[in-house]
Amino acid sequence: MSKPVNPYTIGVFLVGALTLLIAAILIFGGGQMLKQKTQFVIYFDGALNGLNIGAPVKLQGVQIGTVKEISLELNQKKSQIIKPVVIEISPEMVLDSSGYPFSAAPTLEERQKNAQQLIDAGLKAQLQTQSLLTGLLYVEFNFYRGEPGKLKGLNYKDIPELPSVPATADQIKTTADEMLNKFRQLPLEEIVKDFAAILKEVREIATSDELKKNRAALAQTLDETEKLMTNLNRNLTPLLNNMNGTVTDTRMMVQELTREMRPVLSASEKTLNTANNLLLESNHALGSVEGLTAPDAPLWQSLNALRDAAQSTKDLTDYLERHPDSIIYGKE
């Protein structure tokens, strides 16, 4: 008869196995389960083909988290599909200037505040290709300050939202679609008809008689021009020789005139010097005359004395005319 199993032994075995399992998870998992994760939600407009749960989330090439959840929401009112992508970021991978985890926040308000700081700095998410062979995608964060990032403004499980920009392939596709739409809007039939009409007119002009006459006239004009240039080249050499001789004669005449003018210029210079000296002497003489004619000059004093003597002689003559006997008897 077999011995009954002790329930206590079974309990100890299960507890021990559970303890070993937890220890193995902590050891081999690096304690990831006990680390705090910060979640954000991102809405991508493009297709998510190639993006899987567990895909890496990188910030300028450095992995900071993984994709946690991918969902689909159908908005029946607006007839559109919304694709929220939830990512988990390890706070210890993104530190602030003080060395503390930037995104680790216990409350929703603090997480939204941290998210708003990242948005203000220009942080946006974009889908990138991990490998061209597999076509798998990952989420790449970078700072796109020149591109506007709009938030959907939807509340998905009270998770803060981060903006996104279209993938490079989506941007190329969008640009190509816009160009194709503009091309389709062009009136191609009218353009083709106008082009055909223009070609017809060009063909008619090219085969017209007037164009042939113009070609013949142009050819004749070119021949006459060529003959004129030939005659001009033939007559130009003697003309240039004559001009060269004339220039030489003119140069010699100028040189001879220069030699003849030198004595004349020398004599003129001497005459001017003599005239200058004469003017200086005249100026000196005028100065002397001005000195003699001054009011206090001796010449004026002599003239005044002579005038007084003449006046006295006149008075004496008048008296003698009136009294002739005064010569005998004297003045009364």
C-alpha positions as CSV (number, residue, x, y, z in Angstrom):
1,M,0.0,0.0,0.0
2,S,1.5,3.4,-1.1
3,K,2.2,6.1,1.4
4,P,-0.1,9.1,1.2
5,V,1.4,12.4,-0.2
6,N,1.9,15.0,2.5
7,P,0.2,18.2,1.5
8,Y,2.8,20.3,3.3
9,T,5.5,18.8,1.1
10,I,3.6,19.8,-2.0
11,G,3.1,23.3,-0.7
12,V,6.8,23.7,0.1
13,F,7.6,22.4,-3.4
14,L,5.3,24.9,-5.1
15,V,6.5,27.8,-3.1
16,G,10.1,26.9,-3.8
17,A,9.4,26.6,-7.6
18,L,7.6,29.9,-7.6
19,T,10.5,31.6,-5.8
20,L,13.0,30.1,-8.3
21,L,10.8,31.4,-11.1
22,I,10.7,34.9,-9.7
23,A,14.4,34.9,-9.1
24,A,15.1,33.7,-12.6
25,I,12.9,36.4,-14.1
26,L,14.7,39.0,-12.0
27,I,18.1,37.7,-12.8
28,F,17.7,37.0,-16.5
29,G,15.3,39.9,-17.1
30,G,17.7,42.4,-15.5
31,G,15.0,43.6,-13.2
32,Q,13.0,45.1,-16.1
33,M,9.7,44.1,-14.6
34,L,10.4,46.1,-11.5
35,K,11.4,49.2,-13.4
36,Q,8.9,52.0,-13.9
37,K,7.8,52.6,-17.4
38,T,6.3,55.8,-18.9
39,Q,3.8,55.5,-21.6
40,F,2.9,57.8,-24.4
41,V,0.4,57.5,-27.3
42,I,1.2,58.5,-30.9
43,Y,-1.2,58.7,-33.9
44,F,0.2,58.0,-37.3
45,D,-1.7,59.0,-40.4
46,G,0.1,56.5,-42.7
47,A,-0.1,52.7,-42.9
48,L,1.4,50.7,-40.0
49,N,2.3,47.8,-42.2
50,G,5.6,46.5,-40.7
51,L,5.2,48.0,-37.3
52,N,4.8,45.3,-34.6
53,I,4.4,45.2,-30.9
54,G,7.9,45.2,-29.3
55,A,9.4,47.3,-32.1
56,P,12.2,49.6,-30.9
57,V,11.6,53.2,-30.0
58,K,14.7,55.3,-30.6
59,L,15.7,58.9,-29.9
60,Q,18.3,59.9,-32.6
61,G,19.4,56.3,-33.0
62,V,19.5,55.4,-29.2
63,Q,16.8,52.9,-28.1
64,I,14.8,54.4,-25.3
65,G,11.8,52.1,-25.3
66,T,9.5,49.7,-27.2
67,V,6.1,49.7,-28.8
68,K,3.6,48.4,-26.2
69,E,0.3,48.5,-28.1
70,I,-1.2,49.0,-31.5
71,S,-5.0,49.6,-31.9
72,L,-7.6,50.6,-34.3
73,E,-10.5,53.0,-33.6
74,L,-13.3,53.6,-36.0
75,N,-14.8,57.1,-35.9
76,Q,-18.2,56.6,-37.5
77,K,-19.1,60.3,-37.4
78,K,-16.1,61.4,-39.4
79,S,-15.7,58.1,-41.3
80,Q,-12.1,57.8,-40.4
81,I,-9.8,55.2,-38.8
82,I,-7.6,56.3,-35.9
83,K,-4.5,54.2,-35.1
84,P,-3.2,54.9,-31.6
85,V,0.3,53.5,-31.0
86,V,1.3,53.2,-27.3
87,I,5.0,53.2,-26.5
88,E,6.8,52.6,-23.3
89,I,9.9,54.6,-22.5
90,S,12.5,53.7,-19.9
91,P,12.9,56.8,-17.8
92,E,16.5,56.1,-17.0
93,M,17.4,56.3,-20.7
94,V,16.4,60.0,-20.9
95,L,17.9,62.2,-18.2
96,D,17.6,65.9,-17.6
97,S,20.4,68.3,-17.0
98,S,20.5,67.3,-13.3
99,G,21.0,63.6,-14.1
100,Y,17.5,62.5,-13.1
101,P,15.1,60.6,-15.3
102,F,13.2,63.2,-17.4
103,S,9.9,61.3,-18.1
104,A,9.5,59.6,-14.8
105,A,6.4,61.1,-13.2
106,P,3.9,59.5,-10.8
107,T,0.9,61.5,-11.8
108,L,-0.9,62.1,-15.2
109,E,-0.5,65.9,-14.9
110,E,3.3,65.7,-14.4
111,R,3.6,63.2,-17.4
112,Q,1.5,65.6,-19.5
113,K,3.7,68.5,-18.4
114,N,6.9,66.6,-19.4
115,A,5.3,65.7,-22.7
116,Q,4.4,69.3,-23.4
117,Q,8.1,70.3,-22.7
118,L,9.2,67.8,-25.3
119,I,6.5,69.1,-27.8
120,D,7.7,72.7,-27.2
121,A,11.2,71.6,-27.9
122,G,10.1,70.2,-31.3
123,L,10.2,66.5,-30.5
124,K,8.1,64.4,-33.0
125,A,7.9,60.8,-33.9
126,Q,8.4,59.3,-37.3
127,L,8.2,55.8,-38.7
128,Q,11.5,54.5,-40.1
129,T,12.5,51.3,-41.8
130,Q,14.7,48.8,-39.8
131,S,15.7,46.8,-42.8
132,L,14.8,47.0,-46.5
133,L,14.8,43.2,-46.7
134,T,12.3,42.6,-43.9
135,G,10.3,45.8,-44.2
136,L,10.0,46.1,-40.5
137,L,9.4,49.6,-39.0
138,Y,10.4,51.3,-35.8
139,V,9.6,54.6,-34.1
140,E,12.2,57.2,-34.4
141,F,12.1,60.4,-32.3
142,N,13.9,63.6,-33.4
143,F,13.6,67.3,-33.2
144,Y,11.7,68.8,-36.2
145,R,11.5,72.5,-35.3
146,G,10.7,73.5,-38.9
147,E,7.7,71.2,-39.3
148,P,4.4,71.7,-37.6
149,G,3.2,68.9,-35.4
150,K,-0.5,68.7,-34.6
151,L,-2.0,66.7,-31.8
152,K,-5.2,64.8,-32.3
153,G,-6.4,65.9,-29.0
154,L,-8.0,62.5,-28.3
155,N,-8.0,60.8,-24.9
156,Y,-6.8,57.3,-25.2
157,K,-6.7,55.6,-21.8
158,D,-5.5,58.8,-20.1
159,I,-2.1,58.5,-21.8
160,P,-0.2,61.7,-22.8
161,E,0.1,62.2,-26.5
162,L,3.2,63.1,-28.6
163,P,3.0,64.5,-32.1
164,S,4.2,62.7,-35.3
165,V,5.3,63.6,-38.8
166,P,4.7,61.6,-41.9
167,A,7.3,59.0,-42.9
168,T,9.7,59.8,-45.7
169,A,8.0,57.4,-48.0
170,D,4.6,58.8,-47.2
171,Q,5.8,62.4,-47.9
172,I,7.1,61.3,-51.3
173,K,3.9,59.5,-52.0
174,T,1.8,62.5,-51.0
175,T,3.9,64.8,-53.1
176,A,3.6,62.5,-56.1
177,D,-0.2,62.3,-55.6
178,E,-0.4,66.1,-55.5
179,M,1.6,66.4,-58.7
180,L,-0.5,63.7,-60.3
181,N,-3.7,65.4,-59.3
182,K,-2.5,68.7,-60.7
183,F,-1.4,66.9,-63.9
184,R,-4.9,65.4,-64.2
185,Q,-6.5,68.8,-63.9
186,L,-4.6,70.1,-66.9
187,P,-6.7,70.3,-70.1
188,L,-4.6,67.8,-72.0
189,E,-6.9,67.5,-75.0
190,E,-6.8,71.2,-75.6
191,I,-3.1,71.3,-75.2
192,V,-2.6,68.5,-77.7
193,K,-4.9,70.2,-80.2
194,D,-3.1,73.5,-79.8
195,F,0.2,71.8,-80.2
196,A,-1.0,70.0,-83.4
197,A,-2.2,73.3,-84.8
198,I,1.1,74.9,-84.1
199,L,3.0,72.1,-85.8
200,K,0.7,72.4,-88.8
201,E,1.3,76.2,-89.0
202,V,5.1,75.6,-88.7
203,R,5.0,73.0,-91.5
204,E,3.0,75.4,-93.8
205,I,5.5,78.2,-93.1
206,A,8.5,75.9,-93.8
207,T,7.0,74.7,-97.1
208,S,5.7,78.1,-98.3
209,D,7.0,79.9,-101.4
210,E,7.7,83.1,-99.4
211,L,10.1,81.3,-97.2
212,K,11.9,79.9,-100.3
213,K,12.2,83.5,-101.7
214,N,13.4,84.8,-98.4
215,R,16.1,82.0,-98.3
216,A,17.2,83.0,-101.9
217,A,17.3,86.7,-101.0
218,L,19.2,85.9,-97.8
219,A,21.7,83.8,-99.8
220,Q,22.2,86.7,-102.3
221,T,22.6,89.2,-99.5
222,L,25.3,87.0,-97.9
223,D,27.1,86.7,-101.2
224,E,27.1,90.5,-101.7
225,T,28.2,91.0,-98.1
226,E,31.1,88.6,-98.7
227,K,32.1,90.5,-101.8
228,L,31.9,93.8,-100.0
229,M,34.1,92.5,-97.2
230,T,36.6,91.2,-99.8
231,N,36.8,94.7,-101.5
232,L,37.1,96.4,-98.1
233,N,40.0,94.1,-97.1
234,R,41.7,94.8,-100.4
235,N,41.3,98.6,-100.1
236,L,41.9,98.8,-96.4
237,T,45.7,98.1,-96.6
238,P,46.6,101.2,-98.8
239,L,44.3,103.4,-96.7
240,L,46.0,102.3,-93.5
241,N,49.4,102.9,-95.1
242,N,48.3,106.5,-96.1
243,M,47.0,107.1,-92.6
244,N,50.3,105.8,-91.1
245,G,52.2,108.3,-93.4
246,T,49.9,111.2,-92.4
247,V,50.4,110.4,-88.8
248,T,54.2,110.4,-89.3
249,D,54.2,113.7,-91.1
250,T,52.0,115.2,-88.4
251,R,54.4,114.0,-85.7
252,M,57.4,115.5,-87.6
253,M,55.6,118.9,-88.0
254,V,54.8,119.0,-84.4
255,Q,58.4,118.3,-83.4
256,E,59.6,121.1,-85.8
257,L,57.1,123.5,-84.5
258,T,58.3,122.7,-81.0
259,R,61.9,123.5,-81.9
260,E,60.9,126.8,-83.5
261,M,58.7,127.8,-80.6
262,R,61.4,127.3,-78.0
263,P,63.4,130.6,-78.9
264,V,60.1,132.5,-79.1
265,L,59.1,131.3,-75.7
266,S,62.6,132.2,-74.3
267,A,62.3,135.7,-75.7
268,S,58.8,136.1,-74.4
269,E,60.0,135.0,-71.0
270,K,62.8,137.6,-71.0
271,T,60.3,140.3,-72.2
272,L,58.0,139.4,-69.4
273,N,60.8,139.6,-66.8
274,T,61.8,143.1,-68.2
275,A,58.2,144.3,-68.0
276,N,58.0,142.9,-64.4
277,N,61.1,144.9,-63.4
278,L,59.7,148.0,-65.1
279,L,56.5,147.7,-63.2
280,L,58.4,147.3,-59.9
281,E,60.4,150.5,-60.7
282,S,57.2,152.4,-61.6
283,N,55.6,151.2,-58.4
284,H,58.7,152.5,-56.5
285,A,58.5,155.9,-58.3
286,L,54.8,156.2,-57.5
287,G,55.6,155.5,-53.9
288,S,58.1,158.4,-54.0
289,V,55.7,160.8,-55.6
290,E,53.0,159.9,-53.1
291,G,55.6,160.7,-50.4
292,L,56.3,164.1,-51.9
293,T,52.6,165.0,-52.2
294,A,51.7,164.2,-48.6
295,P,50.3,167.2,-46.6
296,D,53.3,167.3,-44.3
297,A,55.8,166.9,-47.0
298,P,58.5,169.7,-47.6
299,L,57.1,170.4,-51.1
300,W,53.7,171.4,-49.6
301,Q,55.4,173.6,-47.0
302,S,57.4,175.4,-49.7
303,L,54.3,175.9,-51.8
304,N,52.5,177.4,-48.8
305,A,55.4,179.8,-48.1
306,L,55.5,180.8,-51.8
307,R,51.7,181.4,-51.7
308,D,52.1,183.6,-48.6
309,A,54.9,185.6,-50.2
310,A,52.8,186.1,-53.4
311,Q,49.9,187.3,-51.3
312,S,52.1,189.8,-49.5
313,T,53.5,191.1,-52.8
314,K,49.9,191.5,-54.1
315,D,48.9,193.4,-51.0
316,L,51.9,195.7,-51.3
317,T,51.2,196.4,-55.0
318,D,47.6,197.3,-54.2
319,Y,48.7,199.7,-51.5
320,L,51.3,201.4,-53.8
321,E,48.6,201.8,-56.4
322,R,46.4,203.6,-53.9
323,H,49.2,205.5,-52.3
324,P,52.0,206.1,-54.8
325,D,53.6,208.8,-52.6
326,S,54.2,206.3,-49.9
327,I,57.5,205.4,-51.7
328,I,58.7,209.0,-50.9
329,Y,57.0,209.7,-47.6
330,G,56.7,206.2,-46.3
331,K,53.6,204.4,-45.1
332,E,51.3,206.4,-43.0
